[in-house]
Amino acid sequence: MLDGELLEASDGIEALDLLEEEYKRVDLILLDWNMPRLDGMEVLKRLKADRRFRSIPVMMVTTESERENIVRAIQHGAVHYLVKPFTIEELIKRIMESLGKGGYEHD
């Protein structure tokens, strides 16, 4: 199913700093819109503006459910947008799709 290491940041600045060090090992970024110091939309814009990071798929995982926010995130390069609350099955399915591995069927 899903293997690998999880890297975690508590805010947008920390996320970008962590990515500077670890981006070659990152396969997918789960990004919350509502983060301290630098919000998820600004982080997304910076990720997609940097040639080192732009090919890493970004999935927004957030409580922001307004249609215009979803559209903005997709326009700025998010490959998926998952609104909290969600089930583990929904999360796994979206992660697999974001990684280009198709859907995931839960037994």
ZIFEN-V447628 format. One record per residue. N is the residue number from 1. RES is the residue in one small letter. SS is DSSP state (H for helix, E for strand, - for the rest). PHI is phi in whole degrees, 0 to 359 (999 if undefined). OMEGA is omega in whole degrees, 0 to 359 (* if undefined). Layout:
# ZIFEN-V447628
n = (N | N)
res = (RES | RES)
ss = (SS | SS)
phi = (PHI | PHI)
omega = (OMEGA | OMEGA)
This chain:
# ZIFEN-V447628
n = (1 | 2 | 3 | 4 | 5 | 6 | 7 | 8 | 9 | 10 | 11 | 12 | 13 | 14 | 15 | 16 | 17 | 18 | 19 | 20 | 21 | 22 | 23 | 24 | 25 | 26 | 27 | 28 | 29 | 30 | 31 | 32 | 33 | 34 | 35 | 36 | 37 | 38 | 39 | 40 | 41 | 42 | 43 | 44 | 45 | 46 | 47 | 48 | 49 | 50 | 51 | 52 | 53 | 54 | 55 | 56 | 57 | 58 | 59 | 60 | 61 | 62 | 63 | 64 | 65 | 66 | 67 | 68 | 69 | 70 | 71 | 72 | 73 | 74 | 75 | 76 | 77 | 78 | 79 | 80 | 81 | 82 | 83 | 84 | 85 | 86 | 87 | 88 | 89 | 90 | 91 | 92 | 93 | 94 | 95 | 96 | 97 | 98 | 99 | 100 | 101 | 102 | 103 | 104 | 105 | 106 | 107)
res = (m | l | d | g | e | l | l | e | a | s | d | g | i | e | a | l | d | l | l | e | e | e | y | k | r | v | d | l | i | l | l | d | w | n | m | p | r | l | d | g | m | e | v | l | k | r | l | k | a | d | r | r | f | r | s | i | p | v | m | m | v | t | t | e | s | e | r | e | n | i | v | r | a | i | q | h | g | a | v | h | y | l | v | k | p | f | t | i | e | e | l | i | k | r | i | m | e | s | l | g | k | g | g | y | e | h | d)
ss = (- | - | - | - | - | - | - | - | - | - | E | H | H | H | H | H | H | H | H | H | H | H | H | H | H | - | - | E | E | E | E | - | - | - | - | E | - | - | - | H | H | H | H | H | H | H | H | H | H | - | - | - | - | - | - | - | E | E | E | E | E | E | - | - | - | - | H | H | H | H | H | H | H | H | H | - | - | - | - | E | E | E | E | - | - | - | - | H | H | H | H | H | H | H | H | H | H | H | - | - | - | - | - | - | - | - | -)
phi = (999 | 249 | 240 | 118 | 265 | 254 | 253 | 227 | 232 | 270 | 204 | 295 | 294 | 298 | 299 | 293 | 297 | 297 | 295 | 306 | 276 | 244 | 303 | 291 | 259 | 266 | 261 | 201 | 244 | 261 | 232 | 270 | 294 | 266 | 230 | 290 | 66 | 206 | 285 | 299 | 294 | 292 | 299 | 303 | 301 | 292 | 299 | 283 | 273 | 258 | 300 | 291 | 253 | 298 | 274 | 283 | 296 | 239 | 244 | 282 | 230 | 204 | 272 | 291 | 247 | 293 | 307 | 296 | 291 | 298 | 299 | 300 | 297 | 295 | 298 | 270 | 116 | 293 | 271 | 211 | 217 | 243 | 266 | 287 | 281 | 214 | 270 | 298 | 296 | 298 | 298 | 298 | 300 | 293 | 298 | 299 | 296 | 296 | 273 | 76 | 253 | 72 | 286 | 236 | 259 | 276 | 286)
omega = (180 | 178 | 174 | 183 | 177 | 174 | 185 | 177 | 183 | 178 | 185 | 179 | 179 | 179 | 180 | 177 | 179 | 180 | 176 | 183 | 194 | 191 | 181 | 180 | 186 | 179 | 184 | 176 | 171 | 191 | 176 | 178 | 187 | 177 | 177 | 175 | 179 | 185 | 185 | 180 | 178 | 176 | 179 | 179 | 181 | 178 | 185 | 177 | 183 | 184 | 179 | 187 | 192 | 180 | 177 | 179 | 179 | 176 | 176 | 179 | 194 | 174 | 180 | 186 | 179 | 183 | 182 | 177 | 178 | 180 | 179 | 181 | 179 | 179 | 181 | 171 | 176 | 180 | 177 | 180 | 183 | 184 | 176 | 355 | 179 | 178 | 177 | 179 | 178 | 181 | 181 | 179 | 181 | 177 | 180 | 178 | 180 | 178 | 179 | 182 | 177 | 181 | 179 | 178 | 180 | 179 | *)
